[in-house]
Amino acid sequence: MTASITPATRPDGSRPRLGVFKFASCDGCQLTLLDCEDELLGIADDLEIAHFLEASSDVAPGPYDLALVEGSVSTPEHLERVRRIRAESRHLVTIGACATAGGVQALRNYADVTDYLATVYARPDYIETLATSTPIAAHVPVDFELRGCPIDRGQLLEVITAFLAGRKPGIPNHSVCFSCKQRGNVCVLVAHGTPCLGPVTHAGCGALCPTYGRGCYGCFGPAGTTNLRALVPVLHRDGMNDEDIGRFLHTFNVTDFTAVEEKDLP
């Protein structure tokens, strides 16, 4: 989802307030923000970082002008908290595959979660969980979704600076194949017969895996347009059966790629 972002101005002239929040996730997307280092210091001159537990225990209550939300909604407590954060935030941006697609933990959506609880936990009666893991947008309005597992630091900085400038973020919606062409990569799928999801995967990683001779495995989710029906025969040619392809697709963005399968495949 994309939406225009209004300029980050406050009536009293103070700096806009940033809140960073975590739900069910590994913290990798928040770490991407911390890894910005020098750029983060520059951003701090223009933003008040009011809530960011990964960086500081010194937090301030809302309202927030911009909320960055990592992680999926997976527990009853998450449902209540995500609605509260949305109510306290002028703009809400979801960051990473967990927040935009439910994450790898959404694999449980296709089985009985009580079976997992009984297998994993000695006392499953102590565990409070929902039957599914769902993206933030399934529960509250979202102003922008930033994909990836983890997200790309350059794209994250673009989203934040776009917010400060009051413009729509310039995030491409094309496939990883475009990035391969930009880098001058030889296509690993065509030239080497290496299974690759680049033709159907959202750009953002800079074609990192194909650059080093490995096929893309879809960590940024589906591209804006996909043609999985055309890709599947090529993956069959390269030695993958239907079960292999299912496993290839059903990882970080299982929910979104399952929707693509339902749309593209007969």
Secondary structure, DSSP 8 states (H G I E B T S, - for coil): -B--------TT----EEEEEE-BS-SHHHHHHHTTTHHHHHHHTT-EEEEETTT-S----S-EEEEEEESBB-SHHHHHHHHHHHHHEEEEEEESHHHHH--GGGGGGGS-HHHHHHHH-S-GGG----SS-B-GGGTS--SEEE--SS--HHHHHHHHHHHHHTS------SBHHHHHHHHT---HHHHH-----GGGBBS-S-SHHHHTT-----TT-B-SS--HHHHHHHHHHTT--HHHHHHHHSSTTHHHHHHHHHHH--
